Amino acid sequence: MGVNLLHNAYWTAKEYIINQRGELEYVGPGYTIDRWKLSGVADSKITIESDGILFSSGSGTTLFQQIFDIPYYGDITFSVFCAESSGCYISFGSTNVPIIPGLTSLTQKKDALRTAPYIWSGVGGKCKAIAAKLEPGPISTLAHKDASGNWVLNDPPPDPALELLKCQRYYIKSYFRYVCTKMKFFNQALTNVLFPVRMRGQPTVSLRSHLGTPGTLSYFNSGLDSDITAEVNNAYLTPDGFNAISVNADLVDGESYMFMYESSADL
């Protein structure tokens, strides 16, 4: 079968969906499940269900797409496998095709202006998507009909651990608590955060406390929020991690603090 150039595009069950942000429903423009973004009106939605993801366009035109940086210069085919659809389309370049239950696909020729494909709808559109694929060549290998005429996915489920690492080149949300301690320099704290995978470029990182308070350190022993605010010192930040943070007050000698982080190199 053709290689899938998309990440996180197998949605038959929740255990295969990479969803580091942790929500079961995403409302309005912005990133949703890993690598996938809504663009459109404030009441558009992506809802994670037990056997797929439900795209709802809301009160206006909305796009659901993965923005990618994979150069490919031959024919390329985008396809989606949906359980149900009403008023939704796939688009690739200037061509739109209505989404139907089962397999819908669209090929962009090698000499066409290369653009990212997407699912979209106008007012009130909905579709329940089970999987998507972007692959080299003029033919979709996402699914086929069996002897009884039922649509069946061709590819086996991806390895969730490997799929997570692919997604973490673009975005990481840590739930592990990292420790920092006082440095000899005022308003600096020493830490050692190594990302699970090298990110695709220089990321933007935000910190939060053990309790989830943005930009705040927690006390290591109690887990409670301190009154110390913190941000990553960008001079010590690389695509591989960071080892120093800036704080608004000098840390107490002998006291350890902890934090969690989010790191984004999304396109």
C-alpha positions in Angstrom: 0.0 0.0 0.0 1.1 3.6 -0.5 2.9 5.3 2.3 0.7 7.8 4.2 2.3 11.3 4.2 -0.2 12.4 6.9 0.3 12.0 10.6 -2.4 10.9 13.0 -4.9 10.0 10.4 -6.3 6.7 11.6 -9.4 7.3 13.8 -11.2 4.0 14.1 -10.8 4.0 17.9 -9.7 6.5 20.5 -6.5 4.5 21.3 -5.2 5.3 17.8 -5.9 9.0 18.0 -2.9 11.2 19.1 -4.5 13.8 21.2 -1.9 15.4 23.5 -4.1 18.5 24.2 -6.5 16.1 25.9 -9.9 17.5 25.0 -12.7 15.3 23.7 -14.2 18.3 21.8 -12.5 21.3 20.2 -14.6 24.3 19.4 -13.5 27.2 17.1 -10.4 27.9 15.1 -7.1 26.4 16.2 -5.3 23.0 16.6 -7.4 20.0 17.7 -6.1 16.5 17.7 -2.4 16.4 17.0 -1.4 17.9 13.6 -5.0 18.8 12.6 -6.3 22.3 12.6 -9.8 23.9 12.3 -10.0 27.2 10.3 -13.3 28.9 10.2 -16.2 30.1 12.4 -16.3 30.2 16.2 -18.9 27.4 16.6 -17.1 24.9 14.3 -16.2 21.7 16.1 -14.2 18.5 16.1 -15.6 15.8 18.5 -13.7 12.6 19.3 -16.0 9.7 19.3 -15.4 6.0 20.1 -15.2 5.1 16.4 -14.2 8.2 14.6 -14.0 12.0 14.7 -17.0 14.2 13.9 -16.4 17.4 12.0 -19.1 20.0 12.3 -18.8 23.3 10.3 -21.3 25.3 12.4 -22.6 28.6 11.1 -20.2 29.2 8.3 -17.5 27.8 6.0 -14.9 25.8 8.0 -11.8 23.8 7.0 -10.2 20.9 8.7 -6.7 20.1 7.5 -3.2 19.1 8.3 -0.5 21.5 7.2 2.6 19.6 6.2 6.1 20.4 5.0 6.7 17.2 2.9 7.9 18.1 -0.6 6.5 15.8 -3.2 6.5 16.7 -6.9 4.7 13.8 -8.6 1.0 13.0 -8.7 -0.4 12.8 -5.2 -3.8 11.6 -3.9 -5.8 12.7 -0.9 -8.6 10.4 0.4 -10.9 10.2 3.3 -13.0 7.3 4.6 -16.2 8.4 6.3 -19.1 6.7 8.0 -21.5 9.5 7.2 -21.4 13.0 5.5 -23.8 15.8 4.8 -22.7 18.9 2.9 -18.9 18.2 3.2 -16.2 18.1 0.6 -12.6 17.4 0.1 -10.5 20.0 -1.7 -7.1 19.7 -3.3 -5.9 22.8 -5.2 -8.9 24.3 -7.1 -10.9 21.0 -7.2 -13.7 20.0 -4.8 -15.4 16.6 -4.5 -18.5 15.9 -2.3 -17.7 13.4 0.5 -19.9 10.3 0.4 -20.1 7.4 3.0 -17.2 5.1 2.2 -14.2 6.3 0.2 -13.8 9.7 -1.4 -10.5 10.6 -3.1 -9.0 13.4 -5.2 -5.7 13.5 -7.1 -3.5 16.5 -7.7 -1.4 16.2 -10.9 2.4 16.7 -10.7 2.3 19.9 -12.7 -0.4 21.5 -10.5 0.4 24.3 -8.0 1.1 22.3 -4.8 -1.4 23.1 -1.9 -2.4 21.3 1.3 -5.6 19.2 1.0 -8.5 19.7 3.4 -12.0 18.7 4.4 -14.5 21.6 4.3 -18.1 22.6 4.5 -20.4 25.6 4.5 -23.2 26.2 7.0 -24.3 23.2 8.9 -22.1 20.5 7.3 -21.1 17.4 9.2 -19.1 14.3 8.5 -17.9 11.4 10.6 -14.4 10.6 9.5 -12.7 7.2 10.1 -9.4 7.7 8.4 -7.5 9.9 5.9 -4.6 9.4 3.6 -2.2 11.5 1.4 0.0 9.3 -0.8 2.2 9.5 -3.9 0.5 8.4 -7.1 -2.8 8.7 -8.8 -4.8 6.0 -6.9 -6.1 5.8 -3.4 -5.1 2.8 -1.4 -6.9 3.8 1.8 -9.9 1.3 1.5 -11.6 -1.2 -0.7 -14.9 -3.1 -0.9 -15.0 -6.6 0.3 -16.9 -9.5 -1.3 -20.1 -8.4 0.5 -19.8 -4.9 -0.9 -18.7 -3.3 2.4 -15.9 -0.8 2.6 -12.9 -2.0 4.5 -9.7 -0.1 5.4 -6.6 -1.5 3.8 -3.9 -0.4 6.2 -3.6 -1.9 9.7 -3.7 0.5 12.7 -0.5 2.4 13.1 1.8 2.0 16.1 0.5 4.7 18.6 4.0 5.2 20.1 5.6 5.8 16.7 2.7 8.1 15.6 3.1 10.1 18.8 6.8 10.6 18.1 6.0 11.9 14.6 3.5 14.3 16.1 5.9 15.5 18.8 8.2 16.9 16.2 5.5 19.6 15.9 3.9 19.8 19.4 4.6 18.4 22.8 2.5 18.7 26.0 4.3 17.2 29.0 2.4 15.7 31.9 5.7 14.7 33.6 6.8 17.1 36.4 10.2 18.5 35.8 12.4 19.9 38.7 14.3 23.1 38.8 16.6 24.6 41.4 18.4 27.8 42.1 21.3 28.9 39.9 24.0 31.2 41.0 22.5 33.9 38.8 19.6 35.9 40.2 16.3 35.3 38.5 17.4 32.1 36.8 16.6 28.5 37.6 18.5 25.4 36.5 16.6 22.4 34.9 17.2 19.7 32.4 14.4 19.1 29.9 15.2 16.8 26.9 12.3 16.6 24.4 11.3 13.0 23.5 12.2 13.8 19.9 14.1 16.6 18.1 11.4 19.1 17.0 11.2 20.3 13.4 12.5 23.8 14.2 13.1 26.2 17.1 9.9 25.8 19.3 7.9 28.2 21.4 7.6 26.9 25.0 5.2 27.8 27.8 5.3 26.5 31.4 2.6 25.6 33.8 2.5 24.5 37.4 1.6 21.1 38.8 -1.9 22.4 39.3 -2.0 23.8 35.7 -1.5 27.5 36.5 0.2 29.1 33.4 3.7 30.5 33.9 4.0 29.4 37.6 6.3 27.1 39.5 5.0 24.6 42.1 6.8 23.6 45.3 8.3 20.2 44.8 7.4 18.8 48.2 3.8 20.0 48.5 2.8 20.3 44.9 1.2 23.6 45.7 1.7 26.7 43.5 4.4 29.1 44.6 4.2 32.9 43.9 7.1 32.6 41.5 6.3 33.1 37.8 8.6 31.5 35.2 9.3 31.3 31.5 11.9 29.5 29.4 15.2 31.3 28.9 15.4 31.3 25.1 19.1 31.5 25.2 19.1 27.9 26.5 16.4 26.6 24.2 17.0 24.4 21.2 14.9 21.9 19.2 16.2 19.2 21.5 15.2 20.8 24.9 16.1 23.5 27.4 18.1 23.7 30.6 17.4 27.1 32.1 14.3 29.2 33.0 13.9 32.8 34.0 11.9 33.6 37.2 10.6 36.8 38.7 12.3 36.3 42.1 15.3 34.5 43.5 14.6 30.9 44.4 15.2 29.7 48.0 18.4 27.9 48.6 17.9 24.2 49.0 14.2 24.4 47.8 13.2 22.5 44.7 10.4 23.6 42.4 8.6 21.8 39.6 6.7 22.6 36.4 5.3 21.1 33.2 5.6 22.5 29.7 4.1 22.8 26.2 6.4 23.2 23.2 5.1 24.1 19.8 6.8 24.0 16.4 3.5 23.7 14.5 3.3 25.0 11.0 
